[in-house]
Amino acid sequence: MTFDWPTLLPLIFAGLMGLAILIYVILDGFDLGIGILFAAAEDAEQDTMIAAIGPFWDANETWLVLAVGLLLVAFPLAHGVILTALYIPVFVLLIGLILRGVAFDFRAKVPSGQKHRWNRIFFLGSVIASLAQGYMLGVYVLGLDVGPGGMAFGVLVALCLAAAYAAMGAAWMIYKTEGDLQKKAVRWLRTALVLTALGMAAVSLATPFASPRIFDKWFVFPAMLYLSPLPILSALLFLWLWRQTFHLPRPDDRHSLTPFLTLAAIFALGFAGLAWSFYPFVVPDRLTIWQAASAPESLAIILAGTVVVLPVIIFYSFYAYRVFGGKATDLTYD
């Protein structure tokens, strides 16, 4: 059996890049969300919240590095176009991530009287990074439109993605905490769910109008039949999760991980909808996957390295989440 490698290799790398982005959004999403929720938490609660993400947050950001690396080496033309259009928000994103990293360590080492300052910086960095990612998503959905309309839509998506991350953070805290903080996390989740649903609805309404090609995929028969299960399943999951929040936390902490897994499924469905809408373009209506891809010989070499690196990242992630599973304990730095 022979394979058409010039056609297949770009598809493989597009899939790997999409998988890395999706895993990053889910895993680092709850990190960023917990940082956003810092503003509504008390001092002792903030320590518990840090303990809930401490063993994971560095590893979670590895998926962002992998996604950007794959974009650079596998789709250099797309990397140039996207980064040129989004240079400023990418710079802002990096500033936010740097502030988070610095505050995460400094809050543990400064005198107790200065801890509030670094807690605020951790919150600020989380908000900046979340808003920057949402803005980039909004501009990308509209075909990298950096005009007033594209910027306005980017701001809308930025606010909604921050709310979605807050929902992910609250859902993770329901799993990792207990007592009053867990009950508070349920209330936070209920509020963030409303904003998240509105945000996904806004993106869904705007996406088909980004180009006639996407409109045809969404609303022209029979292509619309392939996409229709995604919004229906997403709406059902939102409604089901909303109802579950009124029954949490349950006795013996049963189903505490369910809200997080449900939100992860909703994110995956939304991502699948975007992927279906933009395929086969990696830069909307400008560059297809094959036009933007590196030479097949280069992709083959990169794939050999990816086959080695990716299982290591996956194994470490599973191992870390297994070793540090269970409830977050009191935060110590001894």
Number of C-alpha atoms within 10 A of each C-alpha: 2 4 8 7 14 16 13 13 24 24 16 14 23 24 13 18 20 18 16 20 18 22 20 21 24 21 21 25 28 26 27 28 27 30 29 27 22 22 14 11 16 10 13 11 16 20 20 20 28 19 19 27 23 15 15 17 18 13 16 22 18 16 24 19 14 20 21 15 15 22 24 17 16 27 25 16 18 23 19 14 16 18 14 12 16 20 13 13 19 18 13 17 22 16 16 23 21 16 20 26 17 14 22 18 12 17 20 15 12 13 9 9 7 12 17 13 13 20 22 18 21 30 22 21 27 30 26 25 26 28 26 29 21 24 27 24 21 26 24 21 27 22 19 22 18 16 9 9 12 19 18 15 22 28 20 18 28 26 20 27 26 28 28 29 31 31 32 33 31 32 29 29 30 28 24 22 23 17 9 10 21 21 17 16 27 24 15 18 27 19 16 22 24 16 19 24 17 16 21 20 14 15 21 17 11 16 21 20 15 17 17 11 13 20 16 16 19 23 14 11 10 11 12 14 12 13 17 13 12 16 17 11 14 21 14 12 16 18 13 13 19 17 12 17 19 12 10 19 20 12 8 7 13 11 15 21 15 16 25 23 15 18 22 19 16 21 20 19 18 19 18 15 20 16 16 16 22 21 15 16 18 23 22 20 17 12 17 18 21 20 15 22 27 20 14 17 12 13 21 17 10 15 17 10 11 16 10 10 12 15 11 11 16 12 10 13 15 10 12 14 12 10 9 14 13 12 15 20 13 13 16 8 5 3
